[in-house]
């Protein structure tokens, strides 16, 4: 990737032909050491600068040695570019390569990490959001994606660059200014996508239409909805801001209030063996005094727990989901527990917000 600056001063990153990039790598001084996993990351980095979450239709395993045929195929100019930020892809490789560079001094790892950051900057929409995949726009991959903390992880990484945090400090001289601008746009997008229902701010959806910024559908059982797990990550990101704006503070308070109000008290989830079920296992919700639980998704009208079959049809209750879907997806969890119990009160104390100044909908 190469950097150019437009007339308005904004940064743009463009792909470099593979032959040019290889020539640059060969011109680098000999590495003092190598790291096997980092070497595989160099091979698996795509032409756009990002990484896929799959290799040969399986989750990428950088610990597995690649044979000569695989290496040749990965270097082929016609290789598919399926780079993504899903399932921690690209952000985790950037972090690992920087750690490997710190251990080995190998300049190729630093260069590859920089190409990864340039990929993230190039993938960002003008409105501040990130698609799940780039440059691939097939299916729902073009949507702004918080699902599984995809966009949140990108913003966390960019903020680490801005703050010269840990191994990301090595990229601050080159990318600090562009990362700051991208972070600000991303945080604006976070505020713009907080779902309002009846004029009241709630939490966030898992994915959004990149034009309208309305909650959107992804897989058949992932309908437009309020997403608790992803919202926890978004709220932690907002709470990380050293000098939050009044809009960011309001978004945090509204999100926390919603999570408090939609806690399912005195309930817990149990995973059990059940030979009578098709999978031999099951998940059930049981009464447990003092416990708390949240559904993964809440509908956009009644704001009640939402459950969906593989065919995209909503069902009335959790028990109505086929066994394969009950055990194969995280429909319930305790994602907000620590956030509400300790992180939010500590954040409020740092901001000087009185402990009893709790939004009405958050009180019990």
N, C-alpha and C positions, 0 to 999 in steps of 0.2 A: 504494500500500500504506500502511496505517496500523498503528501499534504500539499494543497494549494489554498490560497487565500482569495476570497471573492472580493468584489468592490466594496461590499458593506462590512468587510472585516471578518466575516465568519469563515470557519475552517471547513474544507471539504476534503474527503479522502477518496482516492481512486485506486482500483486494482492495478498491480504491476504485473506484466506478463511473467509467467513462471520462469522463462529462460533468463530474464533480467534479474529476477529475485535470486535464482540459483547462482548467477554470476557474482552478485553481491556477497552471497554467503561464502563463495569460494575465495573471495578477496579478503575475508576476515582472517585475522591471525589464528594460528592453530590453537585449539582449545587445550587447556591444561588438564581437563578431565571431562568425562561424560557421565550421564545418568541414563540408564536404560529406558526408564519410563519417559523421560524428557525426549530422548531420541525418537521414540515412537510418536510422541506428540508432534515433533517436527514433520514426520512423514504423513501423519493424519490431518495436519492443518490443511484446510481447503484453499482454493485459489483466492477466495474473498477475504481470507485471513481468519475466519472462525473455525469452529470444530463441529462435527456431527456428534450426536449421542449414540449412533449406531455404527458398527462396522460389520459388513456381511450379515445384516439383519439381526445382529445381536448387540447388546449393550457393549460399548467399547471397554476393552480391558487392556490398559496400557502396560500391564505387567507381562502380557503374553508376547514372546518373541515373534517377529514377523519374518517369514521366509523370503527368499529371493524373488519368487513370483509375486508375492504380495507387495513387496517393496516396488517392484517394477510397475505394477498396476496403480499403485498410489501416486507414482510420478507421472502417469500418463496424462497428456494435455486434455483429453476428453473426459477425464474423471468427473463424476457428478459432484456438484457443490450443494451439499445439504447441511450447511452450517446452521446452527441454531443456538438459542439461549435456554432451551428447554432442558429439564433434568440436570441442571448445573453445567451444561455444556458451555464451552468458551470461557466463561468466568473462572471455572475451576482450573482449566488448562493455563490460563494467564497466571494465576496465582502460583500454580505448581512450577511453571517455567521460571518465574522470578526467584522462587526458593531454590530451584536447581542452579540457577545462575549464581546466586549468593554462595552456594556450596562449592561450585566447580569453577566459577569464573568463565564459563563457556559463553562467548559472545553470541552464538547462534540462538541460545535460549532467550537472551534479552531481546534480540531482534524479533524472534517469533512472538514473544509476549507483546511487544510494541505493535506488531501487525494485528494481533488480536484486539488490542484497544482501538486501533484505527478501524477495524471491522465494526466494533460496537458503535463508534461515532458515526460511521457511514450508514448504519442500519437505522438510526433514530429517525422517526418521523418529524416533520417541522413542528407538529403540535406537542412534541416532547415524549411521545410514547414509543415503545419498541414492539415490533412484530415477534412472533414466536420463532419464525425462520426468516432468514435473509441470505441470498436474494430470492429464494423459492417462495412463491406466493400462492401455491396450490391449497385447496381445501380451506381450512380456517387458519392457516399458518400466517396470514397477513394481518390477523387481528392483533390489537394491542393486548398483551398477555401478562396478567399477574399470576395466572395459574402456576402452581408449584413454585411460586416466588420468582418467576423468570425475570420480569422487569425489575423487581426489587433488588435482586442480586446484582444486576447491572449497575443500578444507582449506588448500591453499597460500594462496589468496586471503584466507580468513578469518584465517589467521595473519599475513598482511601487514597486515591491519587492526589486529589486536591489537598488533602490534609497530610500528604507525605507519610502515610501510615505504614509501618512495617516494610515488607518487601516492595510494596507499591511505590514507595518513595523514589525508587530508581527511575520511574517513568515520569515523575513530576516535572522535571525540566522540559521534556519534550511535549508532554500532553496536558500539563496542569491547566493552562488557559482554556483549551478546548474542552477538557473534562469539566471545568467549572461551568462553562456555558451550557453544556449538555445536561449537567446535574440540575441547573436552575430550570431549564425547560422541562426536564423530567418531573421535578417536584411540582411545577405548575400543572402538568398533566395529571399527577396524582390528585391534586385538589379538584381539578375539573371533572374527574371521573368518580368522585365520591357520590354514591347514589343518594338522591333525595326522593322521598316518598311523602306525599302530602306536605310538601315544603319543609320537611324535616330531614336533616342530614343523617344518614345511617352508616353503612360500611361500604365495601367495594365488591364489585363483581369479579369473576375470574378472568374474563376477557371482554373486550369492547370492539365495536366497529371503529375502525381507525379514522373514519370521516365524521360520523355523527356523535361518537363517544358514548353511544348507548350500549348497555350490556348485550352481549351477543352469545350465540350458541357455538359450542365447539363439538366434542364428540356427542353422539346421539343421546347419551344420558347426562350430558353437561349442558343443561338449558340455561338461558339467561336467569340469573339469580344473585342473591347476596351470598358471598363466599367467606366463611368465617376464617378458615386457615390462612388464606391469602391476606385477609385484612389484618391479621395479627402482624404479619411481616411488614405491611405498609405502615401500620401504626408505629412499629419499632423504628422504621426508617425516619418517620416524621419526628419522633421523640429524640432522635440522634442529632438533630440540627442544633448547633450551638446557640444561634440567635434566631429562634423561630419567629416567623411573622405572625401577626394576629390571626390571619387566615389559617395558618398551620396549627396554631394553638386551638382554634375553634374546631378544626377538623379532628384533632386528637380527642378533644373533650366529647364531641358528638359520637365518635366511633366507640370510645370507651363506654359511654352511656348506653349505647345500643347493645354492646356485648353484655353489659351488666343486666340490662332489662330482658335479654333473651337467653340467659343462663337457664338450663333445665335442672332445677335443684333436686337433690336427693335421688339422683339417678346415676347409674354406672353402666359401662359396657363390659360384657364378658365374652371371651372367645372360648368355645368348648368343642370337644370331640363329640360327634353325633353320627354314628354309622348309618342312621336312617336317611341322612341327607346325601345328595349326589356327590358332594365333595368330601364327605366324611367329617365335615366340620360345620360349625355354625357360629353366628354372633347373635347375642340377645341383649336386650336392655332390661336391667333389673333395678328394683328399688334398693337404695343404699343411703340411709340417713347421713347427711353431711357431705355427700359427694356432689359433684357437678358435672354436667355434660353439655356439649353444644353439638348441634347438627352441622354437617359440613356446608349444606346449602339451605337457604331460606328463600321462599318465593317472594316475588316483587310486589305482591298485592297485600296478602294477609301477614306477610313476614313470619310465616310458620315453617317448620322443618319441611323440606321438600325431598322426595325420593322418586327416582326415575328408572324405568327399565331400559335395557339395551336398545329397545325399539323406539325410545324417546317418549314413551307414555308415562305420565305421572301416576303414581299409586297413592292410595290414601294413607298408608302407614308403612313403617319399616318392614314389618313382618310380611307384607305383600310383595316385596322384592324377591325374585327367584334366588334360591340359595347361592348360586354361583356369583351373583352380584352382591349379596349380603357379605360374603366373606372375601370378595375380590376387590373391594373398594372401601375407602375410609369414609363412611357415611356419618360417623360420630367421632368426636375427639374432645380433648381437654386443652386445645391449642391456646385459648386466652387465659388459662388459669394463672400462670406466673405473671403474666402481663398485668392482670387486674390486682393480684394479691400484693406484689412488691414493686414491679417496675413503674407502673403508673403512679402510685403514691410517692415513690422516690423522685420521679420526674416533676411531679407537682410541687414537692418540697423545694426542689432546686429552682423552680420558677416562682416561688413565693405564693403559690395558690393555697389558700387556707384548706385544711383537711376537711372541714365541714361544708365547703363551697362545692357541693356535688350537684350536678344537674339533676332535676327532679326525677327524670326517667331512669336514673341510675340507682336511686335509693330503693331499699327494700322496706 
